[in-house]
Amino acid sequence: MKAIALSLSIAALALSACVETTPTQNTVLGAVGGAAAGAAVSSRDDRTKGALVGAAVGAAAATYLGQTSTPGQCYYRNSAGQRYVAAC
């Protein structure tokens, strides 16, 4: 069950990268997706802690890996881990 929830959260985050959003919206989407993933993979006793950690990591990742300041351009990573900018 945890694997399914995590897979759905990752898929939702990947698809949200295709939508043209503002940097603030990227951060919020990352935080919400991270909180859902964190809560899904945490144990019953640590679900709140997992959601908080997931939200923090998701917000940071969405801010760092989100869109550029140029409309219609996004950051991507190639298979070698190098960042580049291309059309969203």
N, C-alpha and C positions, 0 to 999 in steps of 0.2 A: 504494500500500500504506500509506504514511504517513497519507494522508487517511482511509482506512478505519479504521485503528487509533485515530486522533484522534477520529473520529466516534463510535466505539464507547465510548471513554473518556468523552466528554462525555455520551453517552446514559446510561451507567451512573451517572455523578455526578448527573444530573438525576433519575433514578429513585430513587437513594438518598435524595434529599431528601424523598421521599414516605413513607419508613419512619420510625417514631418511634424515635429513637436518643438516646443521651446526648451531651452536648457533646464528651466525650472520643472517643466513637465517630465523631462527625462529623469531628473532626480527623484521626483515623487513616484514615478512608475518603477524605478529601480528599488526604492525603499519598500513599496507595497509588495513587489514581487519577491524581494529578499526576505521580507517578514513572513510571507506565505511559505517560502521554501524553508526558512529557518524553523518555523513552527512545525512543518511537516516532517522534518528529519530529526527533531528533538524527541527526547523521551517524554512521557506524560508529566513527570515532575519538573522538567526543565523547559516546557513549551514556551513560557513567557520569555525566558532568557534567550532561547533559540530565536524567537521572533525578533527580539531587540537586536541581537547580534546580526541576524540576517538583514534587518532593515538598514543597519549602519553600513554593512558591506555592500548591499544592493545600491544604496544611495551614492556611496563613494564610487562604485564601479560605473554606475550610470552617468555620473558627472564626468568622470575621467574618460570613459569610452563613448560618450554620447556624441551629439552633433557638434560641428564646429560653429564658429560665430558667423560663418557664411551660409546664408539660406540655401537649402538644397544639397548641402555637403555634409558627409558623415565621416567619422573615423572608423577604420577597419584594420584588422590585423591579417597578414598573410600567414602561410603555413610555417614560415621561419620566425614568426613572432614580431615582424616589423610593422609599425603603424604607417598607414597611408590614408590620404583623403580622397574620396570619390563621391560621385552623385549618390544620393540616398535612394 
